[in-house]
Each structure stands twice: as structure tokens, then as C-alpha cells.
Amino acid sequence: MIRYGCQSIDDADKAAVQAVLDSVWLTQGPTIGRFEQAVASHCAVPFATAVSNGTAALHLSCLALGVGPGDAVWTSPNTFVASANCALYCGAKVDFVDIDRATLNLDPAKLADKLVAARRDGCLPKVVIPVHFSGRSCDMEAIAALAREFGFRVIEDASHALGASYRGTPVGCCRHADITVTSFHPVKLITTGEGGMTLTRDEAVGKRLARLRSHGITSDPALAEGEWDGPWFYQQIDLGYNYRMTDLQAALGESQMKRLPQFVARRRALVRRYREILQDLPVALPADDADDDSAWHLFVIRVAAAHRRAVFEALRAADIMVNVHYIPVHLQPWYRRLGFRPGDFPEAEDYYREAITLPLHPQLSDADQDFVVATLAAALARLG
Ligand SMILES: *Cc1c(COP(=O)(O)O)cnc(C)c1O
């Protein structure tokens, strides 16, 4: 079976987890800080908070920016549901901005139009969550310029984009965002089993995120309200959660971070190879990434909508676990109940009807890739 995405665990990764098992601290120990430091230094950003998963990272990020009832949060419809659900958890309203046909990312021109209309109607968003689909950064300079003009905050969903760069800076550096989040689910760029992280340059936001991860509790007397009873004392000053990552997971993550550059290099090499061996087939390939900036979490091709299902089934029948990223979030039943309808975001819907995610991960061999392409070519030839 060839999976669309898959972790790579080596002996050093296993030894790192074993070392934590043999230590005193299975959770709330020193490995968490080391993993946070490894990601922060890769991303050139000062404050990192490891959490239990990427969804928790999104939820805490909304809370840390003060999202609540009466607020609006906008994101891309071409994403995993968590990018939108995080705002609903906070009691806010969600809306979407349609994607750019080439990059498949939230389109800054459509965002600008929607902001002008929202300003007129008095319903500007508090937060916009651009999603770096497939590992390619959104146009963050354009989005940050709009954030300044219209006064919203920005959370980058970089679940696909750890290891990517944007105009010479690492994705995650938060030059154009208040917070960046990422995920360490096994299909993502590195894994901790389950896991996620928030990154920020804003020290106050960073402290708030760390506190919200652990029940909203502080043991810093400087933050005390009233008397500080003694050295045993702590206070709950926010309503937080237990969204902690374990040290077992952090050890795996710290070890995986050393391998991130190789993982991304292998993904980029596989993408170059896909482009070569797919060039004569009647499929649309992802837009060029001339600067090799994308982390290439996903490799999505587009086939004629009328053939998508047959092609998908032919690949699955050959034990090639292709996938589709993404069913537009606004078409999910939960979101339809909130009033969204087919036709609301036509680019995302058109793209969805044609998309197939081919296997792409560091463990994929050239021979696996040849088999995927041969199976795809045979299916397309049968369909004529
Ligand atoms: C994976 C993913 C998430 C959620 O991450 P989990 O760690 O699975 O909670 C959020 N947004 C996007 C775009 C993702 O791909």
C-alpha cells in the first residue's frame, strides 16, 4: 500500500523517546522547552508553545487574541475544518474568503473586496486565518497590508508549511502575523504522533498562550491578584485548558526537527520528479514554485471533473491511498446549518471537483512514484 502521507521514524527518534521513558518527567519536563526552542530557532521567532495538537493551537490562538462572541473570524474554505472550528469554539462567527485558482490559497484581492463591503456593513473580522495550502505560503505581505488598513489580527495556519519559506524568511517567523500555528500529525512535515505549536513575536501573547495551555494557571507572583500565600501557591487567572504535549512527544519532535531539512529536500525532489513524469498526461499540475519555497506537504493534481471519481477509484484499487484535499469547509453539514450554500465560494468548489492528492512523503521511493504515475496514466487512457 502506498499512502498519500506518512511519517518517517528512525533509530535516533526511537532512542529520544526511550530516553524520556527512562527519565523522571513524562510530562511537564525539560524536553518540552527544548522542542519549543528547536522549532522557534528554525522559524527565527522568539516564543513557542507546544500543545496537544494543531487544533488546540488554533483554539488557543483565537483565545489569546481575544476572539469571543460577537466577533468574526475569516479563513479559507480550502482547508481542514479545524481552521474554521477554532473560531466557533470561542463563540465567534466564521466566514470564508475564496481561493486563488493558481495557488489554491486565500486570495488577497477577494479578501480586499470583502473587507471593503464588511467595513460598509460594520462587520469587519477580528482575525483572519490564512492557510498555507499544500506547504506554499499565502501572500502574507498583501494580507499584512490589509490587516493594517482594516485593523484585524492574523493567525497563519502553517500546518502544511513547517520548513517552507516566504520571500527569504522562514514560514513561522511571524513577520506578517500575530501568531503562526502548526501541526505534528503523522502526515505533516514532522510528527509527534499528535501535537501542535504556536509561534509568536509578541511576548504578552506568548505568555498568554502558555498559560491557556495549562488551565490558565500561573505560578508567577508578579501576576498575582491579592495575597501570594507562599512558595506552594498558584493562581488561576484565565479559563484555560489542559492542552499540554507530553515529554515523550516532545522528544520525538526534537529529534524529528533535526531531520526536517532532509524531509523537505526529499519532498521537493519528488515534486520535481512528478513534474517530469506527469508532463504528458492530461492533468493539471500545481502552480510552479520557482524559488523552491514550498514545504510540499501535498501534491495535488487536477483532472476533468467528470473523470475524478473513476481516476480516484482506479488508484485506490491499486492500493494507492490517494486522497482529496479539501472538501470546502462551508459545504460540511455543520456549516450549511450556519447558512452556507453551494455556490458561495465557487473557486474552492470548482477546484474540489477536480482535485486528487497523489502520494508525497519522504519514505516514497522513485519506484513507488513510477507505479503511481503508471496507474494514473492507464486510468486516464481508459477514460479517453
Ligand atoms: C492538520 C491540520 C490542522 C489540525 O491539526 P491537528 O494536529 O490534526 O489538530 C489544522 N489545519 C490544517 C490546515 C491542517 O492540515
The ligand as an SDF file (V2000), in Angstrom:
LIG
                    3D

 15 15  0  0  0  0  0  0  0  0999 V2000
   -3.7530   19.0420   10.2100 C   0  0  0  0  0  0  0  0  0  0  0  0
   -4.3530   20.3940   10.1230 C   0  0  0  0  0  0  0  0  0  0  0  0
   -4.9150   21.0490   11.2260 C   0  0  0  0  0  0  0  0  0  0  0  0
   -5.1670   20.3930   12.5460 C   0  0  0  0  0  0  0  0  0  0  0  0
   -4.0920   19.7770   13.0960 O   0  0  0  0  0  0  0  0  0  0  0  0
   -4.2880   18.5690   14.1480 P   0  0  0  0  0  0  0  0  0  0  0  0
   -2.9070   18.4570   14.7040 O   0  0  0  0  0  0  0  0  0  0  0  0
   -4.7200   17.3850   13.3640 O   0  0  0  0  0  0  0  0  0  0  0  0
   -5.2870   19.0130   15.1530 O   0  0  0  0  0  0  0  0  0  0  0  0
   -5.3470   22.3480   11.0660 C   0  0  0  0  0  0  0  0  0  0  0  0
   -5.2560   22.9760    9.8890 N   0  0  0  0  0  0  0  0  0  0  0  0
   -4.7540   22.3770    8.7920 C   0  0  0  0  0  0  0  0  0  0  0  0
   -4.6730   23.1340    7.5160 C   0  0  0  0  0  0  0  0  0  0  0  0
   -4.3090   21.0600    8.8700 C   0  0  0  0  0  0  0  0  0  0  0  0
   -3.8380   20.4580    7.7830 O   0  0  0  0  0  0  0  0  0  0  0  0
  1  2  1  0
  2  3  1  0
  2 14  2  0
  3  4  1  0
  3 10  2  0
  4  5  1  0
  5  6  1  0
  6  7  2  0
  6  8  1  0
  6  9  1  0
 10 11  1  0
 11 12  2  0
 12 13  1  0
 12 14  1  0
 14 15  1  0
M  END
$$$$
